[in-house]
Each structure stands twice: as structure tokens, then as C-alpha cells.
Amino acid sequence: MNQAVWLLAGAGFLAGAMNAVAGGGSFVTLPALILAGLPSVGANASSAVALFPASLASTWAYRRELADTRFVALQSLLPVSLVGGAVGAALLLATPSTLFDAILPWLLLLATLSFAFGQQAGLALRRLFHIGPRALLLAQFLLAVYGGYFGGAVGIMMMATWSLLSAVDIKAMNPPKTLLVAATNAIAVLCFIAARQVWWKETLAMLIAAALGGYAGAHLARWLEPQWLRRGVILLTAGMTLAFFLRAR
């Protein structure tokens, strides 16, 4: 039992740091919770709850940078993210675990491809067309639905979508991305708790460690080489995706 607790806590710390630095934390917590014996829907809901304090800690660490944000109209994107997160959480709760087991590898593959090619795809699409503020709000809603349902690489997807509106400084967009992901997760977490889909014993083992990892990761992101971090996350997510495809066979 002690080994399981330390394993879940270690997974939580690593996931919290990953989410603050480059994303992909759920690729650690979700498999760890499934390995601990949770059904996939319950594991996904519990993973979201375990990582939520980490996203709050990261947002707090970025509070000064958030005050200087000019590109993204947070007062418009924030309520859209809350509504979308609620819709996504409701869809997850309505999904049978057997069906979620079948689609989970494909969700992981989508997230992995987003980590690997999301920035390049955003820049390539921007050369072809731009989107207006209304289209951005619609895209943000759809991304928040995905975030409430699963959420892997949703931050990368957000920044790639924002690049279609205007040229963006990726580093400058990290604080608002962190805030909007936290808002999406907040409403989803409330839905999961209300629906009693959270396995608290396993979740609490991750939660505090993930918050510490998120705070540490937000500070580390300021001086670590982002390219190497991104490559490490891509390798990890690709390995987890392959493992879940093999598991589904």
C-alpha cells in the first residue's frame, strides 16, 4: 500500500510539473490511476481533480505575467471556457467506461500529435487564413469541451488556435493558456465531484504532490530549454499512446 501511495504521489508531482512547463500531465496520472485499478472514466475524472490544484498553483505563479497580457481578451474567453468545460464533463459522465476504453487510445493519439505538431500546424494554417474574434470564441468553446472531456494537450491546441488570429509570442501566451485551462478544469472538477466519480483515496495521494510540482514547474519553465522539454514530453506521450493501443487489442 505504501508503495502504491508513493507511486501515485510521484506521478502527481511529475504531472504537475509537466503541465506547468509543457503540458501532458494527464499522460502520467491517468495511466497511474488505471494501473491502480480505477475504471477509465473514474480514472479520468480523478486525474482531473488531482491535477486541478496544480493548475491553480501554476496560475498563481504566473500572476504577474497575467497582469501584462494584452493579446487575448480573457474577459471573453474565460466564460466561454467555463461553459465548454461543463459540457465536456457532462459528455464524459454520460460515456460508458467500455466505450471510453475504446476511444481513449485515439484521444491519446490526438494529444500526442498536438504536442508534436501543434505549433507548426498553427503557423502553417496562419499562412493560409486568419480567423476573427467570433470564430476564436467558437474554437475556444470547442477546445474547452474537449478539455472538460479529456484535456490532453488542450493548452497546445489553444495556443495553435490563437496563432490563427494574430502572431503570438508562445512564451507570453503560456500564462493566459494556464489560466484558461484551469478555468476549464475547475468547472469539470465540480461536475465530477457532484456526480461522485472521484476516487478520493487514490486522488488525494496525487493531489498535494501535483500542486507542488505545478508550482515548481512554473518557475523552472522560465529558465529550462523549452525545446528539450517538449521533446521529452512527446516521447513520453508517444510511449503511453502506444501502450494504450496495445492494451485495447
N, C-alpha and C positions, 0 to 999 in steps of 0.2 A: 504493500500500500504506500509506504514512504517513497519507494522508487517511482511509483506512478505519479505521486504528487510532485516530486521534483522534476519529472519529465514534463508534466503539464505546465509547471511554473517556468521551466526553461524555454519551452515552446512559446509561452506567453511573452516572456521578455524579448526573445528574438523577433517575434511577430510585431510587437510594439515598436521596436527599433526600426524594423524594415518598413513599416507603414510611415514612420516619420521621415525616413531617408529616401525611399524609392517606391514604397508600396509592396504589396504581395504578402502581407502578414497572414492573411487567411489561408494561404497555401501551407502554413505551418500549423496554425491552430486547428483548422478543420480536419486534416488527417490525424492529428494527435487525438482529437476528441473521438473520431470514428474508431481509431485504434483502441481507445479506452472503452469502447463498447456502446457508444451512443448511436441511435439511428440517424440517418443522414440529415433529415430535416431538423431534428433536435440538435444535432451537432452544428449545423449551420447557424441556427438561432443562438445557440450557446456561444459559438465563436464570435458572433456579432456583439453579444453582451460583454464577453471577456475583453474584446478589443476596444470597446467604446470609451472607457476611461483613458486609454492610451491616446485616442484621438483628441479627447479633451485636453490632455496634458500637452500634446503637440501644439494644439491651437493656442494654448496659454503661452507656450514658449515662443510662438510666432506673433504675440500680441502687438509688438512694436511695428513689425513689418505690415501687419494688417491695417494699422492706422495710416500707412502710406499708400495703400492700394488705390489706384486710380482707374485701371483698365476695366475691371469687372464691376458691374452695378450690383453689389451684394444685396442691396435692399430689394432688388427684383428677383435675383437668383435664389435667395435664401428661402422665401415662402414656396417657390416652385419646387425646390429640393425637398422641403418638408412634405409636401403633398405627394410627390413622386415616391419618396421613401415609404410612406404609409401604404400606397398602392402596391409597391413591390413586396412589402412584408405580408400584406393580405394575400397576395398571389402565392407566396411561399407556404403560408399556413394552409392554403387550400390544395397544395400539391401533395399527393400521397408519397410516402417515403420510397416506395418501389419505383414510381415514375421519376422522382428526384435522383435516385440512384442511377437511372438510365441516362439522364441528361447531364449529370454532374461532370463526367469527363469532358463533355463538349463545352460546358461553361468554363472549365479549367483551361481548355484549349483556346477558347476565345480570349481569356485573360492573358494567357501566355503570349499569344500573337500580339495582343495590345502592348504588353511590356516590350516585346522585341521590335515592333514596327510602328507603334502608335505615333511617336513623334515624327518619324519620316512620312507616315501616311498623312498626318495633318499638314505638313509642309507641302507635300506633293498636291494634295487636294486644294490647298490655298492658291496654287499657281493656276488652277483651273477655274475656281469660282470662290466667291465670298458669300457669307450669309449675313442677313440683317438681324437686328435685335429681337424681332419676334421669332424668327427661326431659331435663334440661340436659346430663347426661353423654352421652345418646344423640345429642342435637343436636350436641354438641361433636365426637363421633366422626364424624358425617356431614360436618360442616364441615371436619374435618381430612382426610377422604377427598378432598373437593373441593380442599382446599389442596394435597395431595400430587399431585393430578392436574393442576390448572391454577392455582388460587390467587388469581385476580384478585378483589379486594375481599373476600377472606376475613376480614380484620380487621374491616371494617364489618359483615359478616354475624355475626361473633362477638358484637360489642357489641349489635347489634339483638336477638340471641337472649338474651343476658344480661339485657336490659331486661325480658324476659318473666318473669323470676324475681323481680326487685325493681327499684325505682327506682335508676338508676345515674347517677353523675356521669361524663359522657363523657370529660372530661379525665383524671379519676382512673383510668379504665379503659384508657387508652392504654398505660401500662407493662405490665400483665398481658397485654393483647392482643398487644403486641410480643413478649413472651416466648413466648407460646403459638404464635404464627405462626412464630417462629424454631425452636421445637421441632418443629413440623410440617415445616418446610423441612429441618431437619437430617437427619431420617430419610429423607426423599425424596431429598436430595442424595446420601446414602450409597448408596441404591439405584441412582441414575442413574450414579454413578461405577463401581459394581460391574458394571453392565450395559454399560459402555463406550459410553454415549450422550452423553457430554460432548465437545464440540469445543473442545479446550483452547486452541488458538491464538486463537480469537475470544473465548472465555470470559475468559481472563486479561487481555485488553485492557480488559474491563469491570470485572473483579473489584476491583482496588485502588481505582479511581475510585469504584465503588459504595460501598465501605466508607467512604471519606472523605465521600461525600455523605450516607450514613446517619448518621454521627456529627454532621456539621454540621446536618443536618435535625432531629435530635432536640433540639438546642439552639435552633434557630430556631423550632421549634414552640411554645416557651414564651412567645414574645412577638409572633409574627405573628398577624394576624387570621384565625382558622380559617375563617370564612365565605367570605372571598375565596379562600383556598387551595382549599377544597372546590369552589368554582365553577370554578376553573381546571382542577382535576383532571377534573371532569365534562366540561368542554368538550374536553379532550384525549382522554379515553376515548371520548367520543361520536364524535369525528373518526376515531379509529383503528378503532372498530367499523364505521363506515360504509365506510372504506377496505377492510376485510377482507370485507365483504359484496359490495362491487363486485369485489374480487379473485376471489371464489368464483364469480362469474357465468360 
